[in-house]
């Protein structure tokens, strides 16, 4: 990795970590992705059960949350 990929300004200590955006950003990304996954299931989901991903609201929420987490917690923004 190059020098621009190193994490800067990581909070020190638990109280600073819990108050920082560094901690909450992945949680918010996962939550927004999970809600988007549920909305996708509600409007476009497969009621017939032919697809294992789109026929279950829990798997849709999980995969949406996973995509949201990956989108905000990518290892390097500048590379």
N, C-alpha and C positions, 0 to 999 in steps of 0.2 A: 504494500500500500504506500501511496505517496504521503508526503508531509501534510497535505491538505485534508487527508481523510481521518486524522486523529480527532478524538472527541475532546472538545474544549469546554471549559466551564462546568465540569461535572460537580454537582453539589457534594459537600463534605458533611458527613453525619446523617443520621436518620431523619431528624426533624427538618433539616434543610432539603433532604431528598423528597420527603413527603409533600413539601410546599412548592417544589419546583415543577416546571413544565416538563422537564426531562423524565420525571416519573409518570405524570398524568397523560402525556401525549400518546403512548401506546394503548393505554386503557380507553381513552376517548376514541382512538382509531378503531379499536376492536368493537366498541359499543356501537359506533355509527355503522360499521360494516355489518354487525349482527342485525341491526334494525333494517338495513338495506336488504339483507338476505331474507328477512321475514316479509318485507314488502314484496320482494320478488316472488316468494312462495305464494303470497296472497293473490297477486295479480296474474302471475304466469306459471305457477306451479302445476305439476302433473297430478291430477286427481286419480288417474287410472293406476298409478303405481308402477308405470313402466320404467321410470328412471329412479335410481336409488337416491340421487342427490335432490332432485326437485320434488319428490313425492313426500318428503319428510320435512316439517318446518324446523326441527332441531338441527338437522344436517345443513339446511340452507342457512340458518343463523350462524352455525359454526363456521362454514366455509366463507360466508360474507365477512364474519369477524376476523377470520384469518387473513383474508385479502386486505381488510382495513388495517390490521396490525402490520402486515408486510409493507403496505404503502407508506405508513408513517415512520416505521422503524427500520428503514433501509440502512445498510451498514455505512454507506458513504454517499452523500449528496453531490459532491463535487467531482467524483471520478467518472 
